[in-house]
């Protein structure tokens, strides 16, 4: 497969990491990007300065692209496919990184394939920043293996799980119910224990029951991730709830997790955690959360 031009939809944390990681790979002539935030000249300049060409429109970014990567928030998964489809070159690939339900991915695929392009879904299985473009991902779709071979040749970690669309996203979303749910549970449990002054009793019992986890260190990490990315996580969990619903179950836990993630995102937006250092303890986050809840 000859991929010479790559287009990125979305130049946030994930898009910028993949732009930087792919632009110098052998055979790549250009990596271009399109993001609504490019209306801001500073954001546009950041992309250009990194060696990624900031385009003025979706159509311009898709023009000539052999591979288009969609890396936006979960709620925009289908909208991006709808906007990109009319501009995709026949025979090109559309790789959907977004955390969306199997049903949403299948709808996106129908739009892309109607335009004559090849849709491949990706389930990105852990946080991108520590791994960069080597983050483990699961691929699905009729042309997934052909694309996986190209990605792995660039040093990526792509594994095909099925030619059937929806399998990779079902794996990703089922995992998210557990991982994002654990984040929500830790925040609620720890903040409650802190409010009652019983954390010195609660944490050791968790450590005894699950000795493989450092519950103090992990607590700080989980708080920090939700404070930084709660809005994105809430959107992902709404898609996880859709996944549970598509499976025929009522998504009680996934929906509650989405609400908790959104609550923390709203607190962060209101400045509740402003000024906390990167190495803040979970107790510092909990104290800010308690203070914000008292004001509400």
C-alpha positions in Angstrom: 0.0 0.0 0.0 1.4 3.4 -1.0 0.4 6.1 1.5 2.1 9.4 0.8 -0.3 12.0 2.2 -2.1 11.8 5.5 -4.9 14.0 6.7 -5.8 14.5 10.4 -9.2 15.6 11.5 -8.7 17.1 14.9 -5.4 18.6 16.2 -5.9 18.2 19.9 -3.8 16.0 22.2 -4.1 12.8 20.0 -4.0 14.5 16.6 -0.9 16.6 17.4 0.9 13.5 18.8 0.2 11.5 15.6 1.0 14.4 13.4 4.4 14.7 15.0 5.0 11.0 15.0 4.0 10.3 11.3 5.3 13.4 9.4 8.9 12.1 9.1 8.1 8.4 8.4 9.6 7.0 5.1 7.5 7.7 2.1 5.3 10.3 3.8 5.3 13.5 1.7 2.8 15.5 3.8 0.7 15.4 6.9 -2.1 18.0 6.9 -4.7 18.7 9.5 -8.1 20.4 9.9 -9.5 21.5 13.2 -12.3 24.0 14.0 -9.8 25.6 16.4 -7.6 26.6 13.4 -9.8 29.7 13.3 -7.5 30.8 16.1 -4.2 31.9 14.5 -2.1 30.6 17.5 -3.5 27.1 17.2 -3.0 27.1 13.4 0.6 28.3 13.9 1.3 25.6 16.4 0.4 23.0 13.8 2.5 24.6 11.1 5.4 25.0 13.4 5.3 21.3 14.2 5.6 20.4 10.6 1.9 19.6 10.1 0.2 21.7 7.4 -2.9 23.5 8.9 -5.6 23.5 6.3 -8.5 25.9 5.9 -11.3 23.4 5.5 -12.2 19.7 5.6 -12.3 19.6 1.8 -8.8 21.1 1.5 -7.4 18.6 4.0 -9.0 15.6 2.3 -7.7 16.6 -1.1 -5.0 14.2 -2.2 -5.0 12.4 1.2 -4.4 8.6 0.9 -5.2 8.2 4.6 -7.5 10.4 6.7 -7.4 9.9 10.5 -10.4 11.1 12.5 -9.3 12.0 16.1 -12.0 14.1 17.6 -14.3 13.8 20.7 -16.7 11.0 20.8 -19.8 13.1 20.2 -18.3 14.4 16.9 -17.6 10.9 15.4 -20.5 10.7 13.0 -20.5 14.4 12.2 -16.8 14.2 11.0 -17.6 11.2 8.8 -20.6 13.1 7.3 -18.5 16.2 6.6 -15.5 14.3 5.2 -17.2 11.7 3.1 -18.0 13.9 0.0 -14.4 15.0 -0.2 -12.6 11.6 0.3 -10.7 10.2 -2.7 -12.0 6.9 -4.0 -9.7 4.1 -2.7 -8.4 6.1 0.1 -8.6 5.0 3.8 -10.5 6.6 6.6 -9.2 5.5 10.0 -11.6 6.3 12.9 -9.8 6.6 16.2 -12.8 7.9 18.1 -14.4 6.3 21.1 -17.8 5.5 19.8 -20.3 2.7 20.0 -20.4 -0.1 17.3 -23.7 1.4 16.0 -22.1 4.8 15.6 -19.1 3.4 13.9 -21.3 1.4 11.5 -23.2 4.5 10.5 -19.9 6.4 9.9 -18.6 3.5 7.8 -21.7 3.5 5.6 -21.1 7.2 4.7 -17.4 6.7 4.0 -17.8 3.6 1.9 -20.6 5.1 -0.1 -18.1 7.7 -1.2 -15.8 4.9 -2.4 -13.2 5.1 0.4 -12.3 2.3 2.9 -13.5 2.7 6.5 -11.4 1.1 9.3 -12.3 1.4 12.9 -9.8 1.6 15.7 -10.1 1.0 19.3 -7.3 2.8 21.1 -6.8 0.7 24.2 -5.0 3.0 26.6 -3.9 6.6 27.0 -2.0 7.9 24.0 0.6 10.3 25.6 2.9 7.7 27.2 3.1 5.7 24.0 2.8 8.2 21.2 2.0 6.5 17.9 3.0 3.2 19.4 -0.2 3.1 21.5 -1.9 -0.3 21.3 -4.9 -0.2 19.0 -7.4 -2.8 17.7 -8.6 -2.5 14.1 -11.7 -3.7 12.4 -13.1 -3.6 8.9 -12.8 -5.4 5.5 -9.6 -3.5 4.7 -8.2 -3.5 8.2 -5.3 -5.9 7.6 -4.0 -4.0 4.7 -4.0 -0.8 6.7 -2.5 -2.5 9.8 0.5 -3.7 7.7 1.2 -0.1 6.7 0.8 1.3 10.2 3.0 -1.4 11.7 5.6 -0.6 9.2 5.8 2.9 10.6 6.3 1.4 14.1 2.7 1.6 15.3 1.0 -1.2 17.3 -2.1 -2.1 15.3 -3.8 -5.5 15.6 -6.7 -6.6 13.5 -9.5 -8.3 15.6 -12.2 -8.7 12.9 -13.2 -7.9 9.4 -16.6 -7.1 10.9 -17.2 -3.5 11.9 -18.1 -2.9 15.5 -16.0 -5.6 17.1 -13.0 -3.3 17.9 -15.3 -0.6 19.2 -17.2 -3.1 21.3 -14.0 -4.2 23.0 -12.9 -0.6 23.6 -16.3 0.4 25.0 -16.7 -2.6 27.2 -13.2 -1.8 28.7 -14.2 1.8 29.1 -17.2 0.8 31.3 -14.7 -0.7 33.7 -11.8 1.8 33.5 -13.8 5.1 33.4 -16.2 3.5 36.0 -13.3 2.9 38.3 -12.2 6.5 38.0 -15.7 7.6 39.0 -15.9 5.2 41.9 -12.5 6.2 43.2 -13.4 9.9 43.1 -16.7 9.4 44.8 -15.3 7.0 47.4 -12.2 9.0 48.2 -13.9 12.4 48.4 -16.6 10.9 50.7 -14.0 9.3 52.9 -12.1 12.6 53.1 -15.3 14.5 54.0 -15.9 12.1 56.9 -12.2 12.0 57.9 -12.0 8.2 57.5 -9.6 7.9 54.6 -6.9 6.5 56.8 -9.2 3.5 57.4 -10.6 3.1 54.0 -7.4 3.2 51.8 -5.6 0.4 53.8 -8.6 -1.9 53.5 -8.5 -1.4 49.7 -4.8 -2.1 49.7 -5.4 -5.3 51.7 -8.2 -6.5 49.4 -6.4 -5.6 46.1 -2.7 -5.6 47.0 -1.6 -5.3 43.3 -2.7 -1.7 43.2 -1.1 1.3 45.0 -4.4 2.9 45.9 -2.8 6.1 47.1 -0.8 6.7 44.0 -3.5 5.4 41.7 -6.0 7.6 43.4 -4.0 10.8 42.6 -3.5 9.6 39.0 -7.2 8.9 38.4 -8.3 12.2 40.0 -5.8 14.1 37.7 -6.9 12.4 34.5 -10.6 13.1 35.1 -9.9 16.7 36.1 -7.9 17.2 32.9 -10.1 15.2 30.5 -13.5 14.9 32.2 -15.5 16.4 29.3 -13.9 14.0 26.8 -14.4 11.1 29.2 -18.0 12.0 29.7 -18.6 11.9 26.0 -16.9 8.6 25.7 -19.0 7.1 28.5 -22.2 8.3 26.8 -21.1 6.3 23.8 -20.3 3.4 26.2 -23.9 3.7 27.4 -25.0 3.5 23.8 -22.9 0.4 23.4 -24.5 -1.3 26.4 -28.0 -0.3 25.1 -27.2 -1.7 21.7 -26.3 -5.0 23.4 -29.8 -5.0 24.9 -29.1 -3.9 28.5 -30.0 -0.8 30.5 -26.7 1.2 30.9 -27.2 2.1 34.6 -23.5 2.1 35.4 -22.2 3.6 32.2 -24.7 6.5 32.4 -23.9 7.2 36.0 -20.2 7.2 35.2 -20.8 9.7 32.4 -22.7 12.0 34.8 -19.8 11.8 37.3 -17.2 12.5 34.7 -19.3 15.5 33.5 -19.7 16.8 37.0 -15.9 16.8 37.5 -15.4 18.5 34.1 -17.9 21.2 35.1 -16.1 21.8 38.4 -12.8 22.0 36.5 -14.3 24.5 34.0 -15.4 26.6 37.0 -11.9 26.7 38.3 -12.3 24.3 41.2 -8.9 22.7 40.7 -7.0 25.8 39.3 -3.4 26.0 40.5 -3.0 22.4 41.7 0.5 21.2 40.7 1.0 18.2 38.4 2.1 16.1 41.4 -0.9 17.0 43.5 -2.1 14.3 46.0 -5.6 12.8 45.7 -6.3 14.5 49.0 -5.7 17.9 47.3 -8.2 17.1 44.6 -10.7 15.8 47.1 -10.4 19.0 49.2 -11.1 21.2 46.2 -14.0 19.0 45.2 -15.5 19.2 48.7 -15.1 23.0 48.7 -16.8 23.2 45.3 -19.7 21.0 46.4 -20.3 23.2 49.5 -20.6 26.2 47.2 -23.0 24.5 44.9 
